[in-house]
Amino acid sequence: MSQHVRVRFAPSPTGPLHIGGVRTALFNYLFAKKHNGTFVLRIEDTDQNRYVPGAEDYIKESLDWCGIPYDEGPGREGDFGPYRQSERKETYSAFAKALLASGNAYYAFDTAEQLSALRSQLETEGKTFIYNWHNRMQLDNSLVLSEEEVQKRIDAGQEYVIRFKAPQDEILHLQDEIRGDIKIDTNVLDDKVLFKSDGMPTYHLANIVDDHLMEITHVIRGEEWLPSLALHVLLYRALGWDAPKFAHLPLILKPVGKGKLNKRDGDKLGFPVFPLQWGDPKTNEVSSGYREDGYFPEAVINMLAFLGWNPGTEQEIFSLEQLVEAFDLMRVNKAGAKFDPEKTKWFQQHYMQQTDNGVISAHFKQLLVDKGVDTSLDYVTTVTGLIKERATFVSDLWSLGSYFFEAPTSYDEKASRKGWKEDTGELMEKIVAVIDGVTIFDTPTLQGAVKGWITDNELGFGKIMQPLRLSLVGAMQGPDVFAIAATIGKEETITRIKNAITTL
């Protein structure tokens, strides 16, 4: 690829960033890094009515947490700023005027009420209203009004929009990097509004102008923008510019496979659809996020990469560097990708096992502090190493190993009936003596002493091992019982056995 690759992720700050948006950002990031290019963040805030305070910061924090930070954008200025569309207003106005001057756009004075009435009238006749070539010469616009009348209305402050004049009787051949050749009959296109009555451009004009001025080479975006592709290509042509290459990513579908994944699906099935927790400033509703639910960003990114892309091999676990190396737009699917919450947990469980115990224990220690448990990081790291094999999240470590930090206050009823017989108390008193006599209190020495005593006394191992585990844990769970005893120490081990003898 000879030219310097520049891609952009251009979300609107109208709420939290959906994981579909994160996936779009990820694919842009991977493509840019694969080709030593630049990943740009542009905030498309032309629709001021839908602007939500805090949404822009949320988007930036989400990308950073995911490990896919932008190279250029708000706060990371490059040579193509500003990177908020609301700060580029004058730029768009000039290009709207250029389109008017070339005859590719026109002023339209039709009011919302007039258009609504026309729409309703046609609906009663079973027809659909489209503002384009077949009716624009009968509507209230500069195509039918004299220049003097148009200027008079503008000078009088009459509200207007600027519409694109879509060509008639032409078959467009559009190229998509994922979907191939797409044919569009221009007769079905409507004359889209490019400039609104509030003096702000619509997405269509602002996006084209920004992509051109920011020298974007590849527009990688969601499938929902596919219907706009014809207009965007026509705008490039009308302005005399070369269009970038386009690639439209498949939708992320609900777990059931029908329809686009949304927040309600997550609420219903108990999984996040946002990277970070989001508190809606209007409703005060709080939505869960992958970060706050305990997911590793690497697991989320690995999961998202496989929603619509595959490497063509059996490999499923990829670091970000490996994803950059393997990523190819040619391997992105056209069909929608079904979201699987259980697969996300599968990725999380893998990364949980691969992550260094020291990293996990630091998070686990904070969880313990929140529970009022004060202990050393070294001790927490030892415990983490013993129990993390069965954990998916750091929060699982408490339920898997709370007995390492507090003695059991009750004992599993079923296990007690099965494992604690009439003579168990007497046998456990003898085990206390054996344990008390162990001088080097580590797992192998302790195991050798206790198992040696059991063998010497010709007892069944279950007769001692089950009540021993019950005494230390309160249930028949956990790692090697001698590892538990060695970790909590001799004094605590003996105290717990004596408590079990007294209680049971």
N, C-alpha and C positions, 0 to 999 in steps of 0.2 A: 504494500500500500504506500504509494509515493507521497501523497499529501499528509500533513500532520493531522491525525484523527482528533476531532473535537466532538464530544457528545454532551448532551445536557439532560438533566432531570428537572422538570419544570412543574412542580406541584402548586396547587392553589392553597393559601392559608385559610381554609374554611372549616378546619377541624383537625382531628388526629390523622396521622398518616396510616392508612390501611396497609396490611402486609402485601396487598397487590401492588401498591405504590412502592413499597420497599423492594419487591421483586423487580419492578421496572428500573429502579435506581441501581440495584445489584447488576442487572444485565448490562446497563450502560457502563457501570464501573468496570466490569470484567472485560467488556469490549475495548474500552479506552486503555486499560492497563496491558491487555494482550498486544496492542499495537503502539505501546509507548505514547499514548495520547493523553488528552486532558478531559477530566470529568467536571462539568460545570453544573452548579446549582443555580437555577433562576426561579425567583418567586413570582408567580403569575397572579398578581393581586389587582387586576383591572376591575373585577366585580367587587366594588367596595361594600355593597349591601350584604354580601355573604362573608365578609372578612371577620375572623374570630381572633381576638387578642390571645397571644400565647402560642398560636398555631405555628408560626414561623420558627420560633425557638424550639418547639417540639420536633419539627421536621429535622432541624440541624442536629439536635441532640440524638435523635433516632439514628441518623446516618452514622454519627460518630460511635454510638454504642454498638451498632452492627459491624463496625470495623470497615466501613466503606465511605470514608470521608471525601468530601468534594475538594477539588484542587482550586477552583475559582468559584466565587459567589459572595453573598453578603458576609462581610467580616473577613473574607479572604480575597481581597480585591486583586483582580488581574488587569489586563489592558482593555477589557471589553465591558466594563461596568458603566452605569450602575446595574445591579443584578435584580432589582425589584422593578416590575413593570410600572408601578405607580410613580416611579421617579424618572420615567422615560417618556412621559406623556407628549412632550413637544415633538419628539422624534416621530411618533406615529402620525401625528397630524400632517406632517410634511409629506409622508408617503400616501396618505389618504387623498391629499390634494393632487399628488402626481397621478394617481389612478383616475381622479375626476378629469384632469387635464387631458389624459390619453383616451378618454371615452370608455374606460374599463369599469367605471363606477359612476353613480349618479345620486343626487339628493332625492330623498323620499319624504314627503310631508304628511303621508297618511297617518292619522291618529290611531292609537291602540283601539279606540272604540269603533272606528270605521273598519279596521281590519277584522275585529271580532264579529261585527255584524255580517261582513262578507263571508267569514268562515262559517258562521251559523246558518246563513242562507244556503250555502253550498251543501252543508251537512244534511239539511232537510231534503235536498235533491239527491242525496246519496253520493255526493262528490267530495273531493278533498281540495282545500284551498292551498295553492302554492303560488307564491309571488315570484313569477319569472317571465320568460319570453312570451308566453301565451296571453298574459293579461297586463303586463307592465305599461303598455301604451294606453290602457284605459284607467290607470290609477293616478294618484296625486303625486307626481314626481317631476324631476327636471327633464326627463325625456320628452314630456308632452308640454311643459311650460316654457315660456320664452325666458331668455337669460335675464331680461329686465324684471320679470315677475319673480323669478327665483331669488335674485338679489334683493328685491323689495321685501320678500318674506323673511329672508335671513336678517336684513337690517332691522326689520320690525320685531325681531326676537322670536319668530315662530319656531317651534321645535321641529327638528328634522333628524333623520339618520342618513348615513351614507351606505348605499347598498352596492354590492359587486354585480356587474352586468355579466351574468353567465352566458357563454356562447350557445348558439342554437345549431342543431343538426350537425354535431361533431361526435365522433367516437374517440374517446381518450384511451390511450394505452398506458397504463400506470405500472411501474415496476416496484414490487415489494420484495425485500431480501428474503423473507420467509415464505410468502405466498405466491411469488412469481408474478406473471403477467395478469393484470386486472383490467377488464374493459368496462368503460363507463360511457353511457349515452348522455351527452350534456343536456338533452331535452328534459331529463328527469331532475336536473339540479334546480334548486331555488336560488334566488338572488339574495345571498346572505347579507346581513347587516355587518358592516365593517367598523362603523363608528356610531356610537350611541348618542342619544339626545343629551346625555349628561357630560358630553365632551370626552368620554373615555373610549378607547378602542375596544372592540370585542376580542375575544381570544384569538380568532382567526387571523386578523391583521397583525396584532401585536406579536403573536407567535412567529409569523413568517418574517416580519421585519427583524425581530430579535435574533432568530436563527441565522439570518443572512449577515447581520452586522456583527454577530458574535462568531462568525465563520464556522458554524456547526456543519460538520461533514456527514453525520449520520443521525437521523431522528429515530430513536428506538423507543416506542411508546406502546400503550395498551391497545388492544383490539377495538375498544370503544371509539377510538379516533379514526378507524378505517373509513367510515362514511364521510369524513372531512377531507380525505386524501385528495379527491378530485379538485375541490376548491383550493386547497393549498398549492397543488401543482399549478393550477391556473393562475393563482396570484403570483407565483414565482415568474411565470411566463409573462404576465401582464406588466410586471415591474422590470422585465428584462434581465432577470437573474437566473443563474443555474441552480436547480433544486438540489438539496442534499439527497442522500440515499435514505429510503424509508424502510423500517422493519416494524411490523405490528405484532406484538406478543399476544399469545392466547389468553383467554380469560382464566382466572382461578375460580373453579366451580365449587359449589357446596359439597360436603362429604357424601351426600346422596347422589351427586353427579348432575343434578339439573338446576340451572340458574347460577347466577354469580354469587360468590361467597360474600356474606355481609355480617354485620355486627350481631344481628339477631340469631344467626346460626351459631356463633360463638357463645352467646348467652344461653341458648337452648341446650347445647351439647357440652358446655363447660370448658371452652378453650378460648384463648385470646385471639383477636384479629388485629390487634395493634402492637407495635414493637414495645412501646412503653405505656405505662398506666396514663390514662387521660381523664382529667376532671373537666367536664363541660362547664364553662363559665356562665352559660345561660340557664342551664337546668340543674347544675350542681351534681349531675349524675357522674359517677366514677366508673370508667371502663377498665378492665384488667389489661395488663401488658405482659409480654413475654419476659421482660427484665424482672419485673416485680413478682412474677410467678415462678422465678427461679431458673429460667432457661439460660444456658450459655449462648452468647451471641453467635459463636461458631456453629452451634447446633441449628439455630434458626436460619442462618445463611446457607448451610449445607442443605437443609430441608427446602428452602425457597428455590435454590438452584435447580432442583429436580422437578419443580412445578413448571413444566413446559419445555424442559431441555433434558437431553440425556447425552452422556459422553460416548455412546456407542460401544461401551464395555460393560462388564459386570460390576465394576467398582462403584461403590455408593458413598464411601467416606472420602471427602476431599477437604483439604485445607484451603484457605482462600488463595494461597499461591498456586496450588494445584488446579483450582477452578480457573484462575486466570490463564494458566497454561493450556487447559483443555477446552476452554470455551470457544464455541464457533456458532455464529448465527445460523449456519446451514443445518445445525442439529437442534434448532428450536422447532417445536411442533406447531402445526396449524390448529389442531384440535384443543379444546379447553382441557385444563389440568385439574383433576379432582383432588381437593384438599383432604388429607388424611391425618386427623389429630393424633392417632396412635403411632403413625410413622414419625411424626415430630418427636414424640416421646422416645421412640427407638433411637433417633439421632441423639437426643439429649442423654439417654442412658449410656450410649457409646462415649460421648465426650466426658461424661461424669467419670467413667472408668479410666479414661486416658489422661485426665487432668491431674497434675501433681497434687499429692496429698497436702502439701504445704499451702497451696492456693485454696483448696477446698476447706481445710481446717480453719483458715483465717475467716472465711464466711461462716463456718459452723460456730466458731467462737463467739462471733457477734450475735448469732441466734441464741447461744447459751447465756450471754450477758443479758439479753432481752428477757430471758426466763429467770434471771436472778442467780444463775450458776456462775461462780467465780472459780476458775481453774487455769492452769498454765497452758500456753499454746502448744508446748511439747506434748503434754498429756492429750490434748485434743487431737493432735496430729497422729499419735499412736492409736487412739480410738478410731479415728477416721480410716486408717489403714486396715483395721480389723473388720469394719462394717460396711464400707462404701460399695462393695461388690454387689450388694442387693439394692442399692439406692439409685433412683433416677434423678432426684433433686437433693440439694443440700438439706432442705427442710425434712427430707425422709430420715436423715441421720438421727434425729431426736427419737422418732418412734422406733427406729431400729436399735438404738443404743442408749436410751435414757438411763438404763440400769448401771451404766459406767459412771454416772454422775450422782445418782441417788439410789439408796437401797430400796428394794421392793417393800411395799407396805401391805401387799396382798399377794396371794398365790393362785395361779390358774387352777380353778376347781377341778376340771377334768384331769389335768396332769397330776394334781395332788392325790386324787382318788386312785389313779393308776400307779403312781410312782412312790407314794409314801405309805409304807405298810407299818404293821405294829412294831416290828423290830428296827425300823429305819432310824428312829431317834437314837437308839443305842449305837448303831453302826456309824452314824454321823458324828457322834461324840468321839469315836475312835479315829475317824478321819481327821477331826480337829487336831488330835494329838499328832497324827502323821504330818499334817500340814505345818503345825507349829514347830516340828523338828527339822523342817527344810531350811537350810542355811542360805543357799543361793536361790533366791525366790524368782526364778525365771521359768518360762513355759516348759522347756525340756526336763529340767531337774524336778519340777513339781509333778509333771506327768509320770516320770520314772518312779518317783516315790509312791504316788497314789496307786498307779497300776500295778506296781510291784507288791504293795500291801494287799490289793484285791486278789492277785494271783496266789500269793503266799497263803491267804486264808480261804482259797478255793471258792470264791464267791463269783456270782455272775456279774459281769461289768455293769449291766443295766441296773442292778440292785443298788449300786453306789452312784453311778454317773448321772442317772435321772434325778435323784433327790439332790445331788450336788448342784446340778444346773438350776433346778427349781429354787434352791436356797439363794443362789447368787443373782439370778435373773428374775425370778417370780413366774417364769413361764418356760416352756420348752422351745426356746428360740435363741438365736445368737451364734457367734462364731465358736471356735474351739473353747471348751469350758476352762481349760488350763490357761489359755491365753487371757481369758476374762479375769481369772484369779490373779495371774501374774501382773496384769495391768492395774487392777484396783488395790493390790498389795495384800500382804499377809494379814495385817490387823483387820482390815475391812472384810476380807474373805472369812476369817474366823468369826467375826461379829455377825455376819450375815447367816452363816451356818447355825450359830447359836440362836439367832432370832427365829429361824425356820423351825428348829427343834422345839422351841417354846411355843410357837404359834400352831404348828401342825401336829 
